[in-house]
């Protein structure tokens, strides 16, 4: 390949061309070409730094699980209405979305590890601020601060996973990481329920402590010296958003992440409890039955079984993705999740409501690790992907903000069946970007190096 061709077709920003002068960067292409093949590999242990990240994810999620059930009630204790109490959740998501581009630039400038720790500390300070808030505006201000720190450590964590994950283990590691977060979110509310009598401020203090513990773990066990075999973070070529856009998988990944934010994150949390109440009111029509209390129980069971199906599937699908490719699992995961979401909306009984919630969780568990691994494949171990990963995360946050609002409007005008139906249809539309029989597009220089994009 000629030097002029390399200059015109390399994927970095142009500051550090990927040529023979940078052999470690060139090795990334070999990693990409190996991804998704069915070749037999020796059993590679999960790198130590990734174990630290997975443990930190569990600690963070456990702390977040403590505050999630308490937060709206705590906000309402400042003598505000339901809408204002709900706004504490929207404020967090909104500042995450607004600060995502800046967080990507910070990662590109300083590296993942420092920004990860800074993000944890900022969220810890925000949580402590929430605990000592003396009025509603102060509470909202500290929630906004927490959103800024949250997107910082989220984007950094994605970058660290990309950097440390061998190409043939990315799906498996993504599954472990997601499962750690999921288990923390499941166990957190259980622990929090045992602390009800201790007041509503204490969980926020405990969450701050959990974040600081995670920060300490990263500080001592995730040293810069452990970046073996890759370019040091501050000297890495950065993958620009313009170059990432050349990948079919990246464009499809943005849309899919938006749909997941809408349907799997936003819709499930915002409309599931309300839909459960409506279902029970219809199911027990004419009987002496209070659907409100039963609706809370039904929604809790449905969400718990969703999480269980998701957690069990994540690890299995992650391993399968590493052996057989990303696109197949994302396609069929979207198919199952989309159809199941539609069926949740038309469930005629509590049992069907729970069953289709489980299959929705299984569907998102099938596609989740492969989706994250597909984005990691594009960035590779040898480049900084701060801006690219921040953009990817923004689409999920945007879906989580827009989805519940539009789905709620649809439910008010046409019913919950239409709200779940439109949300499921969105997931099905995103399948078009992952057709298994379609050859994805990517830059020509990667094709010449054997990358298949699958």
Order of alpha helices (4+ residues) and beta strands (2+ residues): alpha-alpha-alpha-alpha-alpha-alpha-alpha-alpha-beta-alpha-alpha-alpha-alpha-alpha-alpha-beta-alpha-alpha-alpha
